[in-house]
Amino acid sequence: MTDSSAAQPDSTAEPSSTVTPAGVDPARGVPALVVEDLVVSFDYPRPAVSGVSLSVERGQIVALVGESGSGKTMTARAAIGLLPDGASAQGSVKVDGVEVLGVAEKELNAIRGSKVAMIFQEPQTALNPVRTVGWQLQQALRAHGPVSRTRARERAVELLTLVEIPDPQTRVDYYPHQLSGGQRQRVVIALALAGEPVLLLADEPTTALDVSVQEEILSLLVRLRDRLGTGVLLITHNLGVVADIADQVVVVQLGEVVERGDVFDIFAAPTHAYTRQLLAAVPRLPRAESGAAQSEPGSADALVAGPEDGERDHSSPDEAVRVRNLTVRFGGGLHRGGHIALDAVSLHVRRGEVVGLVGESGSGKTTLGRAVGGLVPIAGGTIELAGTDITELRGRRLRAARRRVSFVPQDPAASLDPRFTVGESIREPLDIQGVGGRTSRRRRVLELLDAVRLPESFAPRLPHELSGGQRQRVALARALAVDPDLLIADEPTSALDVSVQARVLDLFAALQHDIGFAALFISHDLAVVEQVCDRVVVLRAGRVVESGDARAVLTDPTADYTRALIDAVPYPDPVRQRARRRGSAQPV
């Protein structure tokens, strides 16, 4: 464990005072959070948290960084008194000077919301879908003391204004589904601020958000910190986010603090091997001057937009899929109204090629993937799989065509049947399609386990016995079981820690090289797309705005929208990232 005292590299940013974990900075008063020698144990040989100490001052953002299982979330839950059943905690956790460990539930209820509140990762599940956001805010306000209905509504509007929801007087009566993902996360932040806490626990608050929305939420957290003087404990595996807004960094591994210090010092000169490993695993977008091969005008990979691509080019034997003028409409009928999810989209994927689909939520990425897989009815256009137009197929022939396509889901924990062993999950596509006999299927399962670098001993295990990265490997093996012509990977690494993500991406690239499958890779992480994809297609509101060589598009885009997406990606270097945030032309 090291405390860095090096000078601030960025002379324009105010240096953060380094405070010992259990100390008090007299200039700031009582810290928002002080954790001393925290130990959280379950009925396992190794504690989930083992002697963690840290401090969060008022008006300070401290990032708690580490892989899954490192004890980040358990530390935060101890600070709000929400440890799981069966957990025992020792040490000290003080919020605004008040001890919360071992405190009765009645006293904890008085602390929650008024002194400490949590911003959850997934706003869709944190909000009640059958109540308006105003009603939910008013309930939170009433939980902290008596307040009239009129005043509660006024305060709800004030909170929505504080988190910069547009037209708060109207949107206070909206239901969660009527708001965008970023607006829902702003409502979750407003709920956390209802009791005017001194400490916010932000548990992966931007993981599920697109880069542009993420940038808005991070900027909002910084403004709230500065305006309200609230301390923030930021739990994240995204080191770009840490570089963007954190003042201090605490790195935890296997429940222990291995390094701590000023954010500039940690990124510039990490002293622990684990910190260096995390930083090395972060995918980075290359700079335009790094020598990216630019697309020549008029070439096959030139930057294009619109339906003319599909009309000009003809399918060829080396193509796994070709989409022409694809239109998908939700709601209404074929010729009457409804929401246009895809509007005359054209693209192709060659055999052995990985094409990335990028864009904000609602751009049509997932809808396009599902349409190609035959899972979404289309209103117009054609989809050719290996030269066969599946839009003209029905019944048995359509089912046979769908077998050429496999999906790698975003969340394997939800997609794998918890009752099936790993071997049964991988074998299930073979069973459904009647491929081979019992012996050959068992042999195929072992081949696939070896291909995704899992030992045969994993075959009898259940999904809950695996880590997130191991479950994603199982999902990949299951998708490859029937040798598909096309793999559709929908955000396959967005929920993984950086080091686990790096290993899964390396595996994906190795398998794609060895097997030669074609893939549509859907992601909002542009650095990941640049790393694994040959070409990229940028979607906005259901239309293609730009496409071409992945390196060329992501280093020297021609569309303003693409440029805005790239500019919103936080770079894992606090000097460079904060210079970008200030709009500085500082060379890096």
C-alpha positions as CSV (number, residue, x, y, z in Angstrom):
1,M,0.0,0.0,0.0
2,T,1.5,3.3,-1.1
3,D,0.6,6.9,-0.7
4,S,2.0,9.0,-3.5
5,S,3.1,12.6,-2.8
6,A,4.4,13.6,-6.2
7,A,3.5,17.0,-7.6
8,Q,0.4,17.6,-9.6
9,P,1.3,17.1,-13.3
10,D,-1.5,19.5,-14.4
11,S,-0.6,22.9,-13.2
12,T,-4.0,24.3,-14.0
13,A,-5.9,21.9,-11.7
14,E,-6.0,22.4,-8.0
15,P,-4.1,19.7,-6.1
16,S,-6.1,17.5,-3.9
17,S,-4.9,17.2,-0.3
18,T,-3.8,13.6,0.6
19,V,-5.6,12.5,3.7
20,T,-4.7,9.4,5.7
21,P,-7.5,6.9,5.7
22,A,-8.7,7.6,9.2
23,G,-7.6,11.2,9.3
24,V,-9.5,14.5,9.2
25,D,-8.5,17.5,7.1
26,P,-9.1,20.5,9.4
27,A,-9.7,22.7,6.4
28,R,-12.6,20.5,5.3
29,G,-14.1,19.7,8.7
30,V,-15.5,16.2,9.5
31,P,-15.0,13.9,6.5
32,A,-18.1,12.6,4.7
33,L,-16.8,9.1,5.1
34,V,-14.1,7.4,7.2
35,V,-13.5,3.7,6.9
36,E,-11.0,2.1,9.3
37,D,-9.8,-1.5,9.2
38,L,-13.1,-2.7,7.7
39,V,-13.4,-6.5,7.5
40,V,-16.5,-8.1,5.9
41,S,-16.7,-11.9,6.2
42,F,-19.1,-14.5,5.0
43,D,-18.9,-18.3,5.5
44,Y,-15.9,-18.5,3.2
45,P,-12.2,-19.0,4.1
46,R,-11.3,-15.5,2.7
47,P,-13.0,-12.3,3.8
48,A,-14.8,-10.3,1.1
49,V,-13.2,-7.1,2.6
50,S,-10.0,-7.4,4.6
51,G,-8.8,-4.4,6.5
52,V,-9.8,-1.7,4.1
53,S,-9.3,1.9,5.2
54,L,-10.2,5.0,3.2
55,S,-11.5,8.6,3.6
56,V,-13.8,10.7,1.5
57,E,-13.8,14.5,2.3
58,R,-16.7,16.8,1.6
59,G,-16.5,18.1,-2.0
60,Q,-14.2,15.2,-3.0
61,I,-14.6,12.3,-5.4
62,V,-12.7,9.2,-4.4
63,A,-12.7,6.3,-6.9
64,L,-12.7,2.8,-5.5
65,V,-11.2,0.6,-8.3
66,G,-10.7,-3.1,-8.7
67,E,-12.0,-6.2,-10.4
68,S,-15.2,-8.1,-9.5
69,G,-14.8,-9.7,-6.1
70,S,-12.3,-7.1,-4.9
71,G,-14.7,-5.9,-2.2
72,K,-15.6,-2.5,-3.8
73,T,-19.4,-2.9,-3.5
74,M,-19.2,-4.6,0.0
75,T,-17.3,-1.6,1.2
76,A,-19.9,0.8,-0.1
77,R,-22.8,-1.3,1.2
78,A,-21.2,-1.2,4.7
79,A,-21.3,2.6,4.5
80,I,-25.0,2.6,4.1
81,G,-25.8,-0.4,6.3
82,L,-27.0,-2.7,3.5
83,L,-24.7,-5.7,3.9
84,P,-26.2,-9.0,2.7
85,D,-27.6,-11.5,5.1
86,G,-24.9,-13.7,6.5
87,A,-22.3,-11.0,6.4
88,S,-20.4,-10.0,9.5
89,A,-18.5,-6.7,9.7
90,Q,-15.7,-5.5,12.0
91,G,-13.8,-2.2,12.1
92,S,-15.3,1.3,11.9
93,V,-17.4,3.1,9.2
94,K,-18.3,6.7,10.0
95,V,-20.5,8.8,7.8
96,D,-20.4,12.5,8.7
97,G,-18.7,11.4,12.0
98,V,-21.5,9.0,12.9
99,E,-20.7,5.3,13.3
100,V,-22.9,3.0,11.1
101,L,-21.4,-0.4,11.8
102,G,-23.4,-2.4,14.4
103,V,-26.1,0.3,14.5
104,A,-29.8,-0.7,14.9
105,E,-32.0,-0.6,11.9
106,K,-34.0,2.3,13.2
107,E,-30.9,4.5,13.6
108,L,-29.7,3.4,10.1
109,N,-33.0,4.5,8.6
110,A,-32.4,8.0,10.0
111,I,-28.9,8.0,8.5
112,R,-29.9,6.7,5.0
113,G,-30.9,9.5,2.7
114,S,-30.1,12.3,5.2
115,K,-26.4,11.6,5.5
116,V,-25.6,8.9,2.9
117,A,-27.4,7.8,-0.3
118,M,-26.7,5.5,-3.1
119,I,-26.8,6.0,-6.9
120,F,-27.5,2.6,-8.4
121,Q,-26.0,1.2,-11.6
122,E,-29.2,0.4,-13.5
123,P,-31.9,3.1,-13.3
124,Q,-34.4,0.9,-15.1
125,T,-34.5,-1.4,-12.1
126,A,-34.0,1.3,-9.4
127,L,-37.2,3.2,-10.4
128,N,-40.8,2.0,-10.0
129,P,-42.2,1.5,-13.5
130,V,-45.9,2.1,-12.5
131,R,-45.3,5.4,-10.6
132,T,-44.4,8.8,-11.9
133,V,-41.0,10.1,-11.2
134,G,-42.6,13.0,-9.2
135,W,-44.5,10.5,-7.0
136,Q,-41.3,8.6,-6.3
137,L,-39.4,11.8,-5.4
138,Q,-42.2,13.0,-3.1
139,Q,-42.1,9.6,-1.3
140,A,-38.4,10.0,-0.8
141,L,-38.9,13.5,0.6
142,R,-41.6,12.3,3.0
143,A,-39.3,9.6,4.3
144,H,-37.1,12.3,5.8
145,G,-39.9,14.2,7.6
146,P,-43.4,15.7,7.3
147,V,-43.9,17.8,4.2
148,S,-47.1,19.0,2.6
149,R,-48.2,17.6,-0.8
150,T,-47.8,21.0,-2.4
151,R,-44.3,21.6,-1.0
152,A,-43.3,18.0,-1.9
153,R,-44.2,18.5,-5.5
154,E,-42.4,21.9,-5.6
155,R,-39.3,20.2,-4.1
156,A,-39.5,17.4,-6.6
157,V,-39.5,19.9,-9.4
158,E,-36.5,21.7,-7.8
159,L,-34.6,18.4,-7.6
160,L,-35.3,17.6,-11.3
161,T,-34.1,21.1,-12.0
162,L,-31.0,20.5,-9.9
163,V,-30.1,17.4,-12.0
164,E,-30.8,19.3,-15.2
165,I,-33.9,17.5,-16.5
166,P,-35.3,19.6,-19.3
167,D,-38.8,21.0,-18.7
168,P,-39.0,19.6,-15.1
169,Q,-42.5,21.0,-14.4
170,T,-43.8,18.7,-17.1
171,R,-41.5,15.7,-16.7
172,V,-42.3,15.5,-13.0
173,D,-45.5,13.7,-14.1
174,Y,-43.7,11.3,-16.5
175,Y,-43.3,7.6,-15.9
176,P,-39.8,6.2,-16.1
177,H,-40.4,4.6,-19.6
178,Q,-41.1,8.0,-21.0
179,L,-37.6,9.2,-20.2
180,S,-34.3,8.4,-21.9
181,G,-31.7,6.3,-20.2
182,G,-29.7,9.4,-19.2
183,Q,-32.8,11.2,-17.9
184,R,-33.7,8.1,-15.8
185,Q,-30.2,8.1,-14.3
186,R,-30.6,11.8,-13.5
187,V,-33.9,10.9,-11.7
188,V,-32.0,8.3,-9.7
189,I,-29.4,11.0,-8.7
190,A,-32.3,13.3,-7.8
191,L,-33.7,10.6,-5.5
192,A,-30.3,10.2,-3.8
193,L,-30.1,14.0,-3.3
194,A,-33.6,14.3,-1.8
195,G,-32.4,14.1,1.8
196,E,-29.4,16.4,1.2
197,P,-26.8,13.8,2.1
198,V,-23.2,14.6,2.8
199,L,-22.1,11.4,1.0
200,L,-23.1,9.8,-2.3
201,L,-22.2,6.2,-3.1
202,A,-22.1,5.9,-6.9
203,D,-21.9,2.2,-7.8
204,E,-21.0,2.0,-11.5
205,P,-23.4,4.9,-12.3
206,T,-22.5,5.1,-16.0
207,T,-21.8,1.4,-17.0
208,A,-25.1,1.0,-18.8
209,L,-25.0,4.3,-20.6
210,D,-23.7,5.4,-24.0
211,V,-20.5,7.5,-24.1
212,S,-22.3,10.7,-24.8
213,V,-24.9,10.2,-22.0
214,Q,-22.1,9.0,-19.8
215,E,-20.2,12.3,-20.4
216,E,-23.4,14.2,-19.4
217,I,-23.8,12.3,-16.1
218,L,-20.1,12.6,-15.2
219,S,-20.3,16.4,-15.8
220,L,-23.4,16.5,-13.7
221,L,-21.7,14.7,-10.8
222,V,-18.8,17.2,-10.9
223,R,-21.2,20.2,-10.9
224,L,-23.2,18.7,-8.0
225,R,-20.0,18.1,-6.1
226,D,-18.9,21.6,-6.6
227,R,-22.3,23.2,-5.9
228,L,-23.3,21.1,-2.9
229,G,-20.0,20.1,-1.4
230,T,-21.1,16.5,-1.3
231,G,-18.5,13.8,-1.0
232,V,-18.6,11.0,-3.6
233,L,-17.4,7.4,-3.4
234,L,-17.2,6.3,-7.0
235,I,-17.2,2.6,-7.6
236,T,-16.2,1.8,-11.1
237,H,-14.1,-0.5,-13.3
238,N,-13.9,2.2,-16.0
239,L,-10.5,3.9,-15.7
240,G,-11.5,6.5,-18.2
241,V,-14.2,7.7,-15.8
242,V,-11.7,7.7,-13.0
243,A,-9.3,9.8,-15.0
244,D,-12.1,12.2,-15.9
245,I,-13.5,13.1,-12.5
246,A,-11.8,11.5,-9.5
247,D,-9.6,13.4,-7.1
248,Q,-8.2,10.4,-5.2
249,V,-8.0,6.7,-6.2
250,V,-8.1,3.6,-3.9
251,V,-7.1,0.4,-5.7
252,V,-8.4,-2.8,-4.1
253,Q,-7.5,-6.4,-4.9
254,L,-9.0,-9.5,-3.2
255,G,-10.5,-7.3,-0.4
256,E,-7.3,-5.4,0.4
257,V,-6.1,-1.9,-0.5
258,V,-2.9,-2.3,-2.6
259,E,-2.4,1.3,-3.7
260,R,-3.9,4.7,-3.0
261,G,-3.1,8.3,-4.0
262,D,-3.8,11.4,-6.0
263,V,-5.4,10.5,-9.4
264,F,-2.6,12.1,-11.4
265,D,0.1,10.2,-9.5
266,I,-1.7,6.9,-9.8
267,F,-2.0,7.2,-13.6
268,A,1.5,8.7,-14.1
269,A,3.5,6.3,-11.9
270,P,1.6,3.4,-10.4
271,T,3.7,1.5,-7.9
272,H,1.8,-1.7,-7.5
273,A,1.8,-4.4,-10.2
274,Y,-1.9,-4.9,-10.0
275,T,-2.6,-1.2,-10.7
276,R,-0.2,-1.4,-13.7
277,Q,-2.1,-4.4,-14.9
278,L,-5.4,-2.6,-14.7
279,L,-4.1,0.4,-16.6
280,A,-2.5,-1.8,-19.2
281,A,-5.7,-3.6,-19.9
282,V,-7.7,-0.5,-20.8
283,P,-8.5,-0.2,-24.5
284,R,-7.6,3.2,-26.0
285,L,-8.7,4.9,-29.1
286,P,-5.7,5.7,-31.3
287,R,-4.9,9.3,-32.2
288,A,-5.4,10.4,-35.7
289,E,-1.7,11.1,-36.1
290,S,-0.9,7.4,-35.3
291,G,-0.9,6.5,-39.0
292,A,-4.4,5.2,-39.5
293,A,-5.1,3.9,-43.0
294,Q,-7.6,6.3,-44.4
295,S,-10.3,5.1,-46.8
296,E,-9.9,6.3,-50.4
297,P,-12.9,8.1,-51.9
298,G,-14.8,5.7,-54.0
299,S,-13.2,2.6,-52.6
300,A,-15.2,-0.4,-51.2
301,D,-14.6,0.9,-47.7
302,A,-15.0,4.6,-48.3
303,L,-17.1,6.5,-45.8
304,V,-20.7,6.3,-47.0
305,A,-24.2,6.8,-45.7
306,G,-27.6,5.9,-46.9
307,P,-29.3,3.2,-48.8
308,E,-27.4,3.6,-52.0
309,D,-24.7,1.2,-50.8
310,G,-27.1,-1.7,-50.9
311,E,-28.5,-0.7,-54.3
312,R,-25.1,-0.1,-55.9
313,D,-23.4,-3.3,-54.7
314,H,-24.4,-6.9,-55.3
315,S,-24.0,-9.8,-52.9
316,S,-20.9,-12.0,-53.5
317,P,-20.0,-15.5,-52.4
318,D,-17.6,-14.2,-49.8
319,E,-20.4,-12.4,-47.9
320,A,-21.9,-13.8,-44.8
321,V,-24.7,-11.3,-44.8
322,R,-25.9,-8.4,-46.9
323,V,-28.6,-6.0,-45.7
324,R,-30.3,-3.8,-48.3
325,N,-32.6,-0.8,-47.5
326,L,-33.8,-2.5,-44.3
327,T,-36.7,-0.7,-42.6
328,V,-38.1,-1.8,-39.2
329,R,-41.2,-0.1,-37.7
330,F,-42.6,-0.6,-34.2
331,G,-46.2,0.2,-33.4
332,G,-48.8,0.9,-36.0
333,G,-49.0,-1.2,-39.2
334,L,-47.0,-1.6,-42.3
335,H,-48.3,1.6,-43.8
336,R,-49.6,3.6,-40.8
337,G,-47.5,5.4,-38.3
338,G,-45.4,3.8,-35.6
339,H,-41.8,4.4,-34.6
340,I,-39.2,3.8,-37.3
341,A,-36.4,2.0,-35.6
342,L,-34.4,1.4,-38.8
343,D,-34.7,3.6,-41.9
344,A,-33.4,2.1,-45.2
345,V,-30.2,0.7,-43.6
346,S,-27.7,-1.1,-45.9
347,L,-24.5,-2.9,-44.9
348,H,-22.6,-6.1,-45.6
349,V,-20.3,-8.4,-43.6
350,R,-17.8,-10.6,-45.5
351,R,-16.8,-14.0,-44.3
352,G,-14.1,-13.8,-41.7
353,E,-14.8,-10.2,-41.1
354,V,-15.9,-8.3,-37.9
355,V,-18.1,-5.3,-38.5
356,G,-18.9,-3.0,-35.5
357,L,-22.2,-1.3,-35.0
358,V,-22.0,1.8,-32.9
359,G,-24.4,4.6,-31.9
360,E,-26.3,5.9,-28.9
361,S,-29.3,4.1,-27.3
362,G,-32.2,4.2,-29.7
363,S,-29.9,4.3,-32.7
364,G,-31.1,0.9,-33.9
365,K,-28.0,-1.2,-33.2
366,T,-29.7,-4.1,-31.3
367,T,-32.8,-3.9,-33.6
368,L,-30.5,-4.4,-36.6
369,G,-28.8,-7.4,-35.0
370,R,-32.1,-9.0,-34.1
371,A,-33.5,-8.3,-37.6
372,V,-30.5,-10.0,-39.2
373,G,-31.2,-13.0,-36.9
374,G,-34.8,-13.2,-38.0
375,L,-36.1,-12.2,-34.6
376,V,-37.8,-8.9,-35.6
377,P,-40.4,-8.4,-38.4
378,I,-39.3,-5.9,-41.0
379,A,-41.3,-3.4,-43.0
380,G,-39.1,-3.2,-46.0
381,G,-35.8,-4.2,-47.5
382,T,-33.9,-7.5,-47.8
383,I,-31.6,-9.6,-45.6
384,E,-29.4,-12.1,-47.4
385,L,-27.6,-14.8,-45.4
386,A,-25.0,-16.5,-47.5
387,G,-26.9,-15.4,-50.6
388,T,-30.4,-16.5,-49.4
389,D,-33.0,-13.7,-48.8
390,I,-34.5,-14.7,-45.4
391,T,-37.3,-12.1,-45.7
392,E,-38.9,-14.4,-48.3
393,L,-38.7,-17.6,-46.2
394,R,-41.3,-19.0,-43.9
395,G,-41.7,-22.0,-41.6
396,R,-39.1,-24.7,-41.7
397,R,-37.0,-22.9,-44.3
398,L,-36.8,-19.8,-42.1
399,R,-35.9,-21.8,-39.0
400,A,-33.2,-23.5,-41.0
401,A,-31.8,-20.2,-42.1
402,R,-31.8,-18.8,-38.6
403,R,-29.5,-21.7,-37.6
404,R,-26.8,-20.0,-39.5
405,V,-26.8,-17.1,-37.0
406,S,-25.8,-17.3,-33.3
407,F,-26.0,-14.6,-30.6
408,V,-23.5,-13.7,-27.8
409,P,-25.6,-11.9,-25.2
410,Q,-24.6,-8.9,-23.1
411,D,-25.4,-10.6,-19.8
412,P,-24.6,-14.4,-19.8
413,A,-25.8,-14.7,-16.2
414,A,-29.3,-13.9,-17.4
415,S,-29.1,-15.9,-20.7
416,L,-27.7,-19.1,-19.2
417,D,-30.3,-21.4,-17.6
418,P,-29.3,-21.5,-13.9
419,R,-30.4,-25.1,-13.7
420,F,-28.2,-26.3,-16.6
421,T,-24.6,-27.2,-16.1
422,V,-22.0,-25.6,-18.3
423,G,-21.8,-28.7,-20.5
424,E,-25.6,-28.8,-20.9
425,S,-25.8,-25.2,-21.8
426,I,-23.1,-25.6,-24.5
427,R,-24.7,-28.8,-25.8
428,E,-28.3,-27.4,-25.9
429,P,-28.1,-25.9,-29.5
430,L,-26.8,-29.2,-30.7
431,D,-29.7,-31.1,-29.0
432,I,-32.3,-28.7,-30.4
433,Q,-30.9,-28.9,-34.0
434,G,-30.3,-32.6,-33.8
435,V,-26.6,-32.4,-34.7
436,G,-24.8,-35.7,-34.3
437,G,-25.2,-38.3,-31.6
438,R,-24.7,-38.3,-27.9
439,T,-21.0,-39.2,-28.1
440,S,-20.2,-36.6,-30.8
441,R,-22.1,-33.9,-28.9
442,R,-20.1,-34.7,-25.8
443,R,-16.9,-34.5,-27.7
444,R,-18.0,-31.2,-29.3
445,V,-18.7,-29.7,-25.8
446,L,-15.1,-30.6,-24.7
447,E,-13.7,-29.2,-27.9
448,L,-15.5,-25.9,-27.3
449,L,-14.5,-25.7,-23.7
450,D,-10.9,-26.1,-24.8
451,A,-11.4,-23.5,-27.6
452,V,-12.6,-20.9,-25.0
453,R,-9.8,-21.8,-22.7
454,L,-11.8,-23.5,-20.0
455,P,-10.8,-26.9,-18.5
456,E,-13.0,-30.0,-18.9
457,S,-13.7,-29.9,-15.2
458,F,-16.0,-26.9,-15.8
459,A,-18.5,-29.0,-17.7
460,P,-20.5,-30.1,-14.6
461,R,-20.5,-26.7,-12.9
462,L,-23.5,-24.4,-12.7
463,P,-23.4,-20.8,-14.0
464,H,-23.4,-19.3,-10.5
465,E,-20.2,-21.1,-9.7
466,L,-18.4,-19.2,-12.4
467,S,-17.0,-15.6,-12.6
468,G,-18.4,-13.1,-15.1
469,G,-15.6,-13.7,-17.5
470,Q,-16.0,-17.4,-17.3
471,R,-19.7,-17.2,-18.0
472,Q,-19.0,-15.0,-21.0
473,R,-16.6,-17.7,-22.3
474,V,-19.4,-20.3,-21.9
475,A,-21.8,-18.0,-23.8
476,L,-19.3,-17.7,-26.6
477,A,-18.7,-21.5,-26.7
478,R,-22.5,-22.0,-26.8
479,A,-22.8,-19.5,-29.7
480,L,-20.1,-21.4,-31.7
481,A,-21.6,-24.8,-31.0
482,V,-23.3,-25.2,-34.4
483,D,-20.6,-23.5,-36.5
484,P,-22.6,-20.4,-37.4
485,D,-22.0,-18.4,-40.6
486,L,-22.6,-15.2,-38.6
487,L,-22.1,-14.3,-34.9
488,I,-24.0,-11.4,-33.5
489,A,-22.3,-10.1,-30.3
490,D,-24.5,-7.5,-28.5
491,E,-22.4,-5.6,-25.9
492,P,-20.5,-8.8,-25.0
493,T,-18.0,-7.2,-22.6
494,S,-19.8,-4.0,-21.3
495,A,-20.4,-5.5,-17.9
496,L,-16.9,-6.9,-17.4
497,D,-13.9,-5.5,-15.6
498,V,-11.1,-4.1,-17.7
499,S,-8.7,-7.0,-17.2
500,V,-11.5,-9.6,-17.7
501,Q,-12.7,-7.7,-20.7
502,A,-9.2,-7.7,-22.2
503,R,-8.9,-11.5,-21.8
504,V,-12.3,-12.0,-23.4
505,L,-11.5,-9.7,-26.3
506,D,-8.2,-11.5,-26.9
507,L,-10.1,-14.8,-26.9
508,F,-12.7,-13.4,-29.3
509,A,-10.0,-12.2,-31.7
510,A,-8.1,-15.5,-31.5
511,L,-11.3,-17.6,-32.1
512,Q,-12.3,-15.4,-35.0
513,H,-8.8,-15.7,-36.5
514,D,-8.7,-19.5,-36.1
515,I,-12.3,-20.3,-37.0
516,G,-12.9,-17.5,-39.4
517,F,-16.5,-16.7,-38.5
518,A,-18.1,-13.4,-39.6
519,A,-19.4,-11.2,-36.8
520,L,-21.6,-8.2,-36.1
521,F,-20.1,-6.6,-33.0
522,I,-22.6,-4.2,-31.3
523,S,-21.0,-1.9,-28.7
524,H,-21.0,1.6,-27.3
525,D,-17.4,1.3,-26.3
526,L,-15.6,2.8,-29.3
527,A,-12.1,1.7,-28.1
528,V,-13.2,-1.9,-28.0
529,V,-14.8,-1.6,-31.4
530,E,-11.5,-0.2,-32.8
531,Q,-9.6,-3.1,-31.2
532,V,-11.6,-6.0,-32.6
533,C,-13.4,-4.8,-35.7
534,D,-12.3,-4.5,-39.3
535,R,-15.0,-2.1,-40.3
536,V,-17.5,0.0,-38.4
537,V,-21.0,1.3,-39.2
538,V,-22.3,4.3,-37.2
539,L,-26.0,4.5,-36.7
540,R,-28.1,7.4,-35.5
541,A,-31.9,7.4,-35.1
542,G,-32.1,4.3,-37.3
543,R,-30.0,5.6,-40.2
544,V,-26.4,5.0,-41.2
545,V,-24.4,8.2,-40.9
546,E,-20.9,6.9,-41.6
547,S,-19.2,3.6,-42.3
548,G,-15.7,2.4,-43.4
549,D,-12.4,1.1,-42.1
550,A,-12.6,1.0,-38.3
551,R,-9.3,2.7,-37.7
552,A,-10.1,5.4,-40.2
553,V,-13.6,6.2,-39.0
554,L,-12.6,6.2,-35.3
555,T,-9.5,8.4,-35.8
556,D,-10.6,10.7,-38.6
557,P,-14.4,10.7,-38.8
558,T,-16.2,12.7,-41.5
559,A,-19.6,12.9,-39.7
560,D,-20.2,15.4,-36.9
561,Y,-22.2,12.8,-35.0
562,T,-19.3,10.3,-35.1
563,R,-16.9,13.0,-34.0
564,A,-19.2,13.9,-31.1
565,L,-19.2,10.2,-30.0
566,I,-15.4,10.0,-30.1
567,D,-15.0,13.3,-28.2
568,A,-17.3,11.9,-25.4
569,V,-15.1,8.9,-24.7
570,P,-13.1,9.5,-21.5
571,Y,-9.4,8.9,-22.1
572,P,-7.6,6.9,-19.3
573,D,-5.1,9.7,-18.6
574,P,-6.2,12.5,-16.2
575,V,-3.9,15.1,-17.8
576,R,-5.1,14.6,-21.3
577,Q,-8.8,14.0,-20.3
578,R,-9.1,17.1,-18.2
579,A,-7.4,19.2,-20.9
580,R,-10.0,17.9,-23.3
581,R,-12.8,18.7,-20.8
582,R,-11.5,22.3,-20.6
583,G,-11.3,22.5,-24.4
584,S,-7.5,22.9,-24.2
585,A,-5.3,22.4,-27.2
586,Q,-2.5,21.1,-24.9
587,P,-0.4,18.6,-26.8
588,V,-0.3,15.0,-25.4
